[in-house]
Amino acid sequence: MTALTLRVAAKEPLTPLVTRFRFEHPEGARLPLFSGGAHVVVEMTDGNQLRRNAYSLISDPNDGSGYEIAVRREDAGRGGSRFMHGRVAAGDLIRVGAPVNLFSLDLRARKHLMIAGGIGVTPFLAQIRQLDRLGQPYELRYAARSRAEAAGLRLLPRSPRVHVHISDEGGRMDLGGLLAGQPLGTHVYTCGPEGLIAAVEETAARLRWPRAALHSEAFLAPPPGRPFTVRLARSGITIEVGPHESLLEAIEAAGVDAPWLCRGGACGQCETAVLSCRGEIEHHDHWLDAGDRASRTKIMPCVSRFAGEELILDR
């Protein structure tokens, strides 16, 4: 995908674990505009490893002067967030992909109800700016374990439409009451931990919400794991996937073309056919259904791994 070389214009800690980054064109040129919910992929050269991590844009969609993201450091992750926190500084040049939106607003809705958990507040920061500009009604519910961890408190506007729920202060959300009290034509958008997304979907199903009115985005990163070997049939090569490397990254490092869009197991762009599988595919995506997983004929190389004797892919 096309990427721009941008300058890190600012780096600001929001909490001990979350840092905001602002990117601008080194020559002051305007950047492509985007819509609320869009993300960019940031490229990081970490030794011999090229990492590409997706982050939601939190800046104003109509402001082409720069892009802003908020990154939570994951010490148990593969190293991308630690790279951003520890090795990226103001003034650095870094490659950033063009905005892509897989979590856009449905502007036909009569009202937009946004439910965010933790760092999952990030896509809503741009969306509420878009809705304010359009004059459309919305309500944002933001849940976090503690105020110290709630990076969104530094980023959200003070508004009667924004409600904060801090678990440590007894402010847990009542999903049943919240969803039952919405006007007809409301659309619900959920972003955060998988448990929150599942709870919203289960509550909505119990209340007989139409499936088309439910939207969600899970923040997935390729998990680390044990190394494994993969045979790429069309390319005629065998590759090794390291413990802190995704299968997609290993395919790219071998010089084999593989399509991608989100790199987080949600868009389906990198879906790859499995020609032979003697072992278990460790699925971590939100794209394949139960039948696809049980058949062991498909894999999402951006987030999934393998354990066993043989895995041959149609690449």
C-alpha positions in Angstrom: 0.0 0.0 0.0 1.1 3.6 -0.6 2.8 5.2 2.3 4.0 8.7 3.1 7.2 9.7 4.8 6.1 12.0 7.6 7.8 13.8 10.4 7.0 13.2 14.1 5.9 16.7 15.0 5.0 15.9 18.6 5.1 13.0 21.1 3.1 13.5 24.3 2.5 11.0 27.2 -1.2 10.9 28.1 -0.9 8.2 30.8 2.0 6.0 32.0 1.0 3.5 29.2 -0.5 5.7 26.4 1.3 8.2 24.3 0.0 10.5 21.6 2.0 11.0 18.3 1.4 13.7 15.7 2.7 13.3 12.2 3.1 16.1 9.6 4.4 16.3 6.1 8.1 17.4 6.3 7.5 20.1 3.7 4.2 21.3 5.2 2.0 19.8 2.5 -1.6 18.9 3.3 -2.3 15.3 4.0 -5.3 13.3 2.6 -8.5 13.8 4.6 -10.3 10.9 6.1 -13.6 9.9 7.8 -14.1 9.1 11.4 -13.1 5.6 12.3 -10.2 5.4 9.8 -6.8 4.0 10.7 -3.3 4.3 9.3 -0.5 1.7 9.3 2.8 2.9 10.8 6.0 1.2 9.5 8.8 0.6 12.0 12.2 -0.7 11.1 13.2 -2.7 14.2 16.7 -4.1 13.4 16.2 -6.5 10.6 12.4 -6.6 11.2 10.0 -4.4 9.4 6.8 -4.0 11.5 3.6 -2.5 10.3 1.0 -1.7 13.0 -2.4 -0.2 12.5 -3.6 2.7 14.7 -6.9 4.6 14.7 -6.7 8.3 13.7 -7.8 10.5 16.6 -7.4 13.9 15.0 -10.0 16.0 13.1 -11.0 14.2 9.9 -11.2 17.6 8.1 -7.7 18.8 9.3 -5.1 18.0 6.6 -2.3 19.6 8.5 -1.4 16.3 10.3 -2.4 12.9 11.6 -2.6 12.0 15.3 -2.7 8.5 16.9 -2.6 7.3 20.5 -0.5 4.2 21.2 -0.8 2.0 24.3 2.4 0.2 25.3 2.0 -3.6 25.5 5.0 -5.0 27.2 4.0 -8.6 26.5 3.4 -7.9 22.8 5.7 -8.4 19.8 7.5 -5.1 20.2 5.8 -2.6 17.9 4.3 -0.5 20.7 7.5 -0.6 22.7 9.3 0.7 19.6 6.9 3.6 19.3 7.2 4.5 23.0 10.9 4.0 23.4 12.6 4.6 20.0 10.5 7.1 18.2 11.2 10.8 19.0 9.9 14.2 17.8 11.7 15.1 14.6 12.0 11.5 13.3 10.9 10.6 9.8 8.6 7.6 9.7 6.5 5.9 7.0 2.7 6.1 7.5 0.1 4.6 5.2 -2.8 6.4 3.7 -6.0 6.3 5.8 -8.3 3.3 5.5 -11.7 3.1 7.1 -13.2 -0.3 8.1 -15.2 1.2 11.0 -17.1 4.1 9.4 -20.3 5.7 10.7 -23.7 4.8 9.1 -24.9 8.3 8.4 -28.5 7.0 7.8 -28.8 6.4 11.6 -31.2 8.6 13.6 -28.7 8.5 16.5 -25.2 7.1 17.0 -24.5 5.3 20.3 -20.7 4.7 20.8 -19.4 2.3 23.5 -15.7 2.4 24.1 -13.5 0.3 26.5 -10.0 1.5 27.4 -7.8 2.4 24.4 -10.9 1.5 22.2 -12.0 5.1 22.6 -9.5 6.1 19.8 -11.7 5.7 16.7 -14.6 7.6 18.3 -12.4 10.7 18.9 -12.5 11.5 15.2 -16.1 10.3 14.7 -17.5 12.7 17.3 -15.8 15.6 15.5 -17.4 14.4 12.3 -20.8 14.1 13.9 -20.5 17.5 15.6 -19.7 19.1 12.2 -22.7 17.3 10.6 -25.0 18.1 13.5 -26.1 14.5 14.0 -27.1 13.2 17.5 -24.8 10.9 19.3 -23.9 9.6 22.8 -20.5 8.3 23.8 -20.1 5.9 26.7 -16.4 5.4 27.8 -15.4 2.7 30.2 -12.0 2.3 31.9 -10.7 0.5 35.0 -9.3 3.6 36.6 -8.8 7.3 35.9 -5.0 6.7 35.8 -5.5 4.3 32.8 -8.2 6.4 31.0 -6.2 8.1 28.3 -9.5 9.3 26.8 -10.1 11.7 29.7 -7.3 13.8 28.2 -8.7 13.7 24.7 -12.5 13.8 25.0 -14.4 17.1 25.0 -16.5 18.1 28.0 -20.0 17.5 26.7 -23.3 16.2 28.1 -23.2 13.6 25.3 -20.0 12.1 26.7 -20.3 9.8 29.8 -17.4 8.2 31.6 -17.7 5.0 33.6 -14.7 4.2 35.9 -14.9 0.7 37.3 -12.7 1.5 40.4 -15.2 4.2 41.3 -18.3 1.9 40.9 -19.3 3.4 37.6 -19.9 0.3 35.6 -22.1 0.5 32.6 -25.6 -0.9 32.6 -25.7 -2.3 29.0 -29.2 -3.6 29.3 -30.6 -0.2 30.5 -28.5 1.7 28.0 -29.6 -0.3 24.9 -33.2 -0.6 26.0 -33.5 3.2 26.3 -32.4 4.1 22.8 -34.8 5.6 20.2 -35.8 3.6 17.1 -33.2 4.0 14.4 -30.2 4.2 16.7 -26.9 2.5 15.5 -24.5 1.1 18.1 -20.7 1.2 17.6 -18.4 -0.8 20.0 -14.7 -0.7 20.2 -12.5 -2.2 22.9 -11.8 -5.6 24.5 -13.4 -8.6 22.9 -15.4 -9.2 26.2 -17.1 -5.8 25.8 -17.9 -6.3 22.2 -19.4 -9.7 23.0 -21.5 -8.3 25.9 -22.9 -5.5 23.7 -23.8 -8.0 20.9 -25.4 -10.5 23.4 -27.4 -7.7 25.1 -28.5 -6.3 21.7 -29.6 -9.8 20.5 -31.6 -10.3 23.7 -33.3 -7.0 23.1 -33.9 -7.9 19.5 -31.9 -5.1 18.0 -31.5 -5.5 14.2 -28.1 -6.9 13.3 -27.5 -4.2 10.7 -27.5 -1.6 13.5 -24.6 -3.1 15.3 -21.0 -2.2 14.4 -17.8 -3.2 16.2 -14.0 -3.0 15.9 -11.7 -5.1 18.0 -8.1 -4.0 18.5 -6.1 -7.0 17.5 -2.4 -7.4 17.2 -0.6 -10.5 16.0 0.2 -12.5 19.2 3.7 -13.8 19.8 4.1 -17.6 20.0 6.3 -20.5 19.2 8.3 -20.5 15.9 6.9 -22.5 13.1 7.7 -23.5 9.5 5.5 -22.9 6.5 5.7 -24.0 2.8 4.6 -21.5 0.2 3.5 -23.7 -2.7 3.3 -21.2 -5.6 6.6 -19.5 -4.6 8.3 -22.8 -4.0 10.0 -21.8 -0.8 9.9 -22.7 2.9 9.9 -19.9 5.5 10.4 -19.7 9.2 8.1 -17.6 11.3 9.8 -16.3 14.4 8.3 -16.0 17.9 7.7 -12.3 17.6 6.9 -12.2 13.9 3.6 -12.6 12.2 3.1 -15.1 9.4 2.3 -12.2 7.1 5.5 -10.4 8.1 7.5 -13.6 7.4 5.9 -13.9 3.9 6.7 -10.3 3.1 10.3 -10.7 4.4 10.7 -13.6 1.9 9.8 -11.3 -0.9 6.4 -12.9 -1.6 3.5 -10.5 -2.4 0.5 -10.8 0.0 -2.4 -8.4 0.0 -3.4 -6.7 3.3 -5.5 -3.8 4.5 -6.0 -3.8 8.3 -3.3 -6.3 9.5 -5.6 -7.1 12.4 -7.7 -10.0 11.3 -10.8 -8.0 10.5 -10.9 -7.1 6.8 -10.4 -10.4 5.1 -7.9 -9.0 2.5 -5.0 -11.4 3.4 -7.2 -14.5 3.6 -5.0 -17.4 2.2 -5.9 -20.9 1.1 -4.4 -23.8 3.1 -3.4 -26.7 0.8 -2.2 -29.0 3.5 -2.4 -28.9 7.3 -0.9 -31.5 9.6 -1.4 -29.8 12.9 -3.5 -27.0 14.4 -4.1 -23.5 13.0 -4.2 -21.0 15.9 -6.9 -18.6 14.6 -6.9 -15.1 16.1 -9.0 -13.3 13.5 -12.6 -11.9 13.4 -13.1 -12.8 9.7 -13.4 -16.6 9.3 -16.5 -18.3 10.6 -16.6 -21.5 12.6 -17.0 -23.7 9.5 -13.9 -22.1 7.8 -11.9 -22.8 11.0 -13.1 -26.3 11.4 -12.2 -27.1 7.7 -8.6 -26.0 8.2 -8.6 -24.7 4.6 -8.1 -21.0 5.3 -5.9 -18.8 7.4 -5.5 -15.1 8.1 -1.7 -14.7 8.1 -1.8 -11.2 9.6 -2.7 -12.6 13.1 -2.9 -16.4 13.1 -0.2 -19.0 13.8 0.4 -22.7 13.5 1.5 -25.6 15.6 2.2 -29.0 14.1 4.2 -30.9 11.4 3.2 -29.3 8.1 1.5 -26.2 6.8 1.4 -25.5 3.1 -0.2 -22.3 1.8 -1.3 -21.2 -1.7 1.2 -18.4 -1.9 
